[in-house]
């Protein structure tokens, strides 16, 4: 960061003396307009620090999040600035903003600092070995350069991969070259979307329905409420005027009856309630 001088800057930015004058007017009057003017004048500091950090570190944090932390630190620095300590307002604000952005990056980073230090050391080693070997170094060569083993290099790399977080809203190129949202490339875990599972559930409901029809009246009522209407045990107890524990006993008995009735197809009960 270049220091402020007493004379007017070529880029039109205010000098240290001009900023101090504005700050003194704000402290004397408490004018919100004066403070907002200081924030506006010093805003380029936030943009410069944030964009520099985004280039240096992995993009696991949105730029707007870092900027918000920087702007908050800028306002706080104006409130807490003390010219008697020797630093200019710009220098003081720079220090506070820089620290706040680093804190925000660390807060949002899932990887411990020791792993990030290893990442920097590994990248430096990779560059040195690539220049010396004229090719990408192997894990064994990386391990020897870092005074560790190939297994440790692979393990650290896996840890870094797990620590990287990317937005699902970002776009990626699919196998057919079509650009889609990253969220669309994630395999669905909703089993209801699986045709095979859906067919098994339909079969289970049909077979179990036939077995339920042969149950005693009370057990049949509980089975219908439990499997067809998918009500909770407490709700069933309230509807039938019995305790939840009694419903649980009835449900256990009817399951045993159904398993006997279904015989080899008793696993359909699992497909029904899964």
N, C-alpha and C positions, 0 to 999 in steps of 0.2 A: 504494500500500500504506500503510495507516495504521500509525503508529508504536506500539510497545508502551509501556505506562506501568507505573508501580510499583504502582498499585492494581489490584484485581481488575476484569477486563473484564466488561461487561454480558453478553456472549455466552458467558461461562464459559471462554474460552480463557486459557491461562496467560500471565502477564506476562513481560516480558524478564527480570526477576529470578528468576522461578520457572523459566524455561527454562534460565537460566544455572546455577541450583542443580542442576537435573537433569543438565546437561551436566558440571558439576564432579564430581558423584557417579559419572557414567559414566567420566570420565577417571581418577578415583581408584581405582575398582574394576575397570574393564574389563568390567563386567557386560553380557552380551548383552541381558538383560532391560531394563536401563536404556536401552541404545541403541535397542532396538525400541520402547520407550515414547516416546522422542524422535521417532522416525520416524512413529509413529502420530499424535502431537500435531501434527506439521508437515505431515502428508499433505494437508490442505486447500490448502496453497500449490501443490502439484503440480496438483491438480485445477483450481484457479483459473487458473493460468498456461496450462495445456493447453487448456482450453475457450475462453479468450480468444483464443489463437492460431488455433485451429480456425475461429473466426468471422471472423478477419481475413484468413486466407490461403486459397488454393485447397485443396480437399480431396483432395490427391494423397497424403496420408499418413494411415494409420489412427490413430485416437485412442489406441489401446492402445500403438502404437509410440512415440508422443510421451510418454505416461505412463511407459513403461518407462525412457526416457532421463531423465525428470524424477526418478523414484524413485532411480535410480542416482546422480544428482547430489546428491540429498538425503542419502543415506548418506555420500557422499564429503565433503559439506560438514560433517557432524557430526564426521567424523574429522579434518578439516583446520581446523576453526574455531579462531581465536586471539582471545580476548577483549581482549588487549592492543592490538589494532589499532583498537579503538574501535567497531566495528559490533556490533549485537546478533546473536545466533544466527539469529533469523528473517530479519534483513536479509541476512546472509551467505548463508543458504540460498536466499533469494529470488533473489539475484544468480546463484548457481551453477545453480539450476534453470532460470531464464530463459535463461541462456546455453546450457545443454545442450539445451533444447527448440528454440531457434533453430538450433543446429548440426545437430540431427537433421532439421529441416525443410529446411535447405540441402542436407544430404547426400542426401536423398531427392528433391529437386527436380531435374528434368532441365534446367530452363531456367537460363541464366547470370544472375548478379545484375543485369547491365546490362539484360537483357530484362525482368526483374521490375520494375526501376525504371521502364522505359518503360511497362509495364502500369499502374503506379500513376499515372504522369503522364497517360496516355491516359484512364484512368477519371475523373480529376479534370477533364480537358478536356471529356470527354463530358458530365459533369454541368453544367459551366458553360455549354456550348453548348446543351444541352437546355433549361436554364432561360431562356436568352436567346432561343432560336428557337422554343420551345414545340413542338419536334419532335425526332426523332432526327437528329443531324448527319450529313452525308455524309462519305465518306472524304476528299474534297477539303477540306471545311471543317475536319475533324479535322487534316489535314496542315498547313493554313495556321495553325491555332491552335498546333500543336506545332512550327512552323517546319520542316516537312518536306513530303514530297509524298504524294499519295494512294497511289501505288505502294508507298511505304515503309510507310504505315499498313497496307495489305493484307498486305505481306510480314511485318511484325511480328506481325500477328494470326494468320497462318498458322503462324509459328514457335511462338506460344503454344499453338495448338491441338495441335501435335505434341508439346509438352512436357507436356500434361495426361495423366495416367495414372489410369484408373479401374478399379476391381476388376471382374472378370468375374462376380463373385458378386452384384453389385448387380442389382436388378430394374428393368425398364423396361416401358413400355406398348407393345405391338405395334400394327401398323396396324389390327388388328381390335379393339383395346381390351383384349386379354388381356394380363395382366402375366406376363412371362417373365424368366428370367435373361438378363443382357446377353450371355453367352456364346452363347446360342441365336440371337442376331441376327447373328452373324458368319458370313459365307459360308464353307462348307467348302472347303478346298484339297486334300483327299484325292481324287485323280482316280478312285480305285476306287469312290467313291460316285456317280460320273457314269454314268448308264445307257448313254449313247452310247459313252463310253470303254470300259466293261465289255464291250459288244457287239463293239467293235473288237478287244479283246484276245482274246475267244473265237474270233472269226473268224481272227485271226492265228495262234492256236495250232493250229487245225484245218488251215489252209493250210500252215503251216510243218511240221506233223507229217507231212503227205504228202510234202513236199520232203525232210525228214530221212530218211525211209524209203529214199530212193534214194541216199543218201550211202555212201561206203566205210565199212567196219566201224569203224575207229578214229575217224573224224570223226563217225560216227553216235553212238558212245559219248560223245564229248565234248559233242555237241549235246544229248543227252538229259540229261546231268549238268548242263550249263550252263543250258539253257532250261526243262527240265521240273522237275528237282530243285533248280534255282537254287543250285547249289553254287559256291564260289569257285574261282578258277583253282588256287590252292595245294592245296585239297582234292582237286580232280580229279587233279592231278599225283601226289599221294600215293596215290590209289586206283588209278591206272593205272601207277604206277612210273616216271614220267618227271618231268622238271623243270617248274617253273612256266612258264619261258620257252618250252619245247616245247609245253605246252598252249596258250599264247598264240598260237603259230604255227599250231597245228592249228585253233584257234578262228577265226583270221583267214582261213584257207583255206576252212573250211566256210561262213563267212559269204559269201565270194565265190561259192561254189557255190550257196548258197541264193538269193542275189540274182539269179543267172543263171536258176535254176530258177523263181523267182517272177515274173521279168520285170517287167511294169508294176506288179505288186502287191508289189514288194520293200519298199515302205514299211511293210508289215505287220510286218517285223522290228522296226521302231522301236516300233510299238504293243506288241509283245511284251515288249520289254526296258524300256520307259518306266516 
